[in-house]
Amino acid sequence: MNYEKVIKDFNNNTIDPKKWQVVMDNDGGYWSYLLDDLGDEEREEAVDNMSKKYGDPDGYNDIVNVLNSAGVNCDWC
């Protein structure tokens, strides 16, 4: 996932936090569309578009990338 772009676009409201959420678990994650204004096919297409544009999370393996994207000097040990 391109966390720098995700953080930037959430902060500048390109990604509307009332519509979108990044869902993470131990070993993966996905985009979730939060509103009920789309049909099933439209929702799937919207989620696929977010995945293509930003990528998908890789669970706890991404923690260093998330912190680095937020400007924190971080490394895995």
N, C-alpha and C positions, 0 to 999 in steps of 0.2 A: 504494500500500500504506500502511496505517495503521501506520507504524513505531513510534510511541509505544505503541500497543496491543500490537503484536507483542513489543516489548522487555519491556514490563510483564508480559505473559502468559508469556513464556519465563522471566523472572526469578521469577515466583511459581508456576511449574509448572502454570499453566492449560493451556499448551501443553507437552506432555511432549517434551523434546529427544531422548528415546530413540525416540519415535514419529515425530517431524516434523522436517523440514529445509526451509529456504528455499534453493532453488537459483537462483543468479544467473549470467547471462552478460553479454556486452557490451550487448545491446539488449533484454533481457527477463529472464524468470525464471518460476519456478513453485514450488508446494508439492510436497514429496515425502513420502509416507508410507513409513517405513523398515521396518516389520515385515511379516512374511509371514502375518499372522493374518486377513487379509481376502481375500475373493474379488475378482475384477476389478471387478465392478459396485459392490461395497461400497467398494473403494478409490477408484474414480472419484467416487462420491458424497461420500466423506470429503474428498477433495481439492477438489471443487467447493464444499463447505461452508466449507472454510478460505479459499478464494478469495473467497467471498461475505462472510465475516465480516471478513477482514483485507485483502483486495485481493491483487494480484499485483505483484511487483517489476518495475521498468522499467529494469533493468540499471544501467550506470554513471550514467545520468541521475538516479538516486535517491541518490547519495552525499551530497549536501547534506541531503536529507531524513533520511537515516539518522543523520548526525552531529547535526543539530539535534534529532532525537528522543532522542538520547543525552545531550543537554545541552551539546553543543559549539556555540559561536558560529561558524557556518560560512556562507560564501556562495560562489557560482560566479563565476569571472572570465572 
